[in-house]
Each structure stands twice: as structure tokens, then as C-alpha cells.
């Protein structure tokens, strides 16, 4: 009888020790929960560019599909009044500089005359020279320089330059057309660096998504699946068809050939699967 109870006790002890090990796989399954959402392909950087001043489009130096570099001039407005203001400011600066040089020469001549007549020490005479006259003329030069810089800055507002390397995806104005203030005239995008943005990821699923999570991206148009990882989660929700959704951005590990802006995709994000 003692042998029987001892055997039963051994079985119970073995089961008690092994129970935590049986529960572990359930925790692993929940940690690897899959979040599925629809998505769209978008450029990493998009800029709708316009002018802060109005004017006639004089020079349009690019066309749709052109690849441009940061700082490259894209479009120039016809702004003769601003160009005249720059020329006037340049003339004003030259005049102020010439006036300063004249005053300096006058003082030098006086020093030389006094030195020859009275054989005085030049350094002592310089101390008594009218420095306030020179300072006044120097202040005039500084004002003229500032006026020129302001005029040049205003003229630069009539020139549109590329803020980053990209592709001109659309033009919204023709040469000779009037361009009002703040109208988008050029769209610039980085088509060589595309990303994936979810469009219907529910608020119920967003707690399971973290930056760095691995994602599987199926692009329907290419019939191809690529891998990527979550790089950002919008801190603000949107409402789509009455549903509260969050935008999650995914960077693909590689950009397959034929991937284009606007293509749709389906993503599966593995929760807790950071690379």
C-alpha cells in the first residue's frame, strides 16, 4: 500500500512541475500576433511647391518626369520691379562705399599737410582727427549693404528651387501664365525611395504594432511579396467610413522593379517581431 501511494505522489509531482512548461507556448503565440491591413505605396518625400509672391511664369526649366538635384532652379517668375530694386540697392551700396573712401582720403590729406607744416607727430594728430565722420560714413555703407540683402532676398522669392533630390511628377502652370500666391505649381517626389502606408489599420489593432516590427507586404499589381519593417506610427487617428484608423508607415527592405506610387498592397505586421 505504501508503494502505491508513493507512485501516485510521484505522478502528481511530475504533473505539477511540467504545467508551467505547457502554458509557455500560449504566451509565445500571443506575442507573435499578426495585424493585417490594406495599404498604398507612397514616396518617402513629396513636396507641393509654390511661390510666396505672385507674378508671370517667365522660365519653366523642367518638365514632368525630369530628375532634379537639391538646389536646382525649377521655375522663375517675371519680376522686373524686384530686379530694379536690386540694381538700385547695388548702386546705393557703391555710392556709400565711394563716399566712405572720399572721407578717408580727405583725412589722410589733412594729416600729411599738418605733418609737413608743423612737423607734428602723426599718431597724436590721428587721435584728434574727426573719427565720427568716418563712423557715420561706415554706418551708411552698412545700411546700404542691408538694403541690398533685403532686395536680393525679395528677388529670390521669384525663383523656385528643388528642396531635395527627386523627380518632377507634375506641373500646374505654363510659361506666360499668371501665378497667384501660394498656388502649387510643381510636385516633386522621391520615386526611388517608396514606402508603404496603411489605410485601414483599426484602433483595436494599433496597440499590437510597434516601430521596428517586421512586416510582409503583398503588392497586388506585381503579384509579389516583399519584406519590410515599421518605421513610424501616426500619433493621431483618422476617421475613414466611420472607423477610427491609424496610419502606419513601413519601409520595404528592397524596392522591386515596377513598384509605383499609388499601387495598393496588403500588409501583415508581426507584433513583437523587431529586427
ABEGO torsion letter per residue (X at the ends): XAAAAAAAAAAAAAAAAAAAAAAAAAAAAAAABBBBBBBBBBBABBBBBBBABBEBBABBABBBGBBBBBGBBABBBBBAAAAAAAAAAAAAAAAAAAAAAAAAAAAAAAAAAAAAAAGBBAAAAAAABBAAAAAAAAAAAAAAAAAAAAAAAAAAAABBBBABBBBBABBABBBGBBBBBGBBABBBBBAABBBBBBAABBAAAAAABBBGBBBBBBBAAAGBBBBBBBABBBABBBBBGGBBBBBBBBBBABBBBGBBBGBBBBBBBBBGABX
